[in-house]
Amino acid sequence: MVAVSKAESKPLRVAVLVSGNGSNLQVLIDAIQAGALPIEIVGVISNNQEAFAVTRAKNAGIDVAVLSHVASGKRMALKTFEKHAFEQLTTWQPDLIVLAGFMRVLSAEFIEQSPAPMINLHPALLPAYKGLDTHQRAVNAGDRVHGCSIHLVTAELDSGQVLTQALLNISPKDCGESLQSRVQQLEHKLLPWTILLLAKGVLPLNNDDYTASPYLPSLPLKLVI
Ligand code: GRF
């Protein structure tokens, strides 16, 4: 029998930016611990010191930087936040930066000088419903289908190449809140799946690297559960 030797590839180094509960961060931590995701979370940045995501990261032994958006009643200027975030990211040297429930809009300058490609999890089927309040807007519009997207972050808000989407059917009983919870369950599948495809090199880390061909589906890849 011929033994096939597989070169050990290094896990993708991932930094995660958060602002709130961190359920998506937790899914990544759980997937790594289960051996289902070949990545290492090298650090978490939170712009909110109250975020439960900070506790989740600390419990998992991950390096955390809290660059609090508001401290002692004072709002940290975006420039100051970005200066500290840039220094921290440069220290961690991630291959990929994941915005998972990160609620601060970053400047074009920061995005263009980012030390690694950035992806964002957005709770709507882009290009529909950029910005906030996406679930209620989908209900108000009488949409039949809704979901979430993961896209490359570019200077224009929620407008970079969409890599993946997960879809659900809106039922007549749905309201903004029920959709939020249903979409979040999709996010918990979409985020690890997308990062797995990035880590395996199936999806591109840079905007220009995915060449559509007769043999590959065009982006975004869609997940229907
Ligand atoms: C997600 O639903 C995401 O779509 C939105 O913020 C939420 C973050 O959830 N932008 P969590 O902090 O990961 O629990």
Boltz pocket constraint, residues with backbone or C-beta under 6 A from the ligand:
constraints:
  - pocket:
      binder: B
      contacts: [[A, 18], [A, 19], [A, 20], [A, 21], [A, 22], [A, 23], [A, 24], [A, 25], [A, 53], [A, 100], [A, 101], [A, 102], [A, 121], [A, 122], [A, 123], [A, 180], [A, 184], [A, 187]]
      max_distance: 6.0
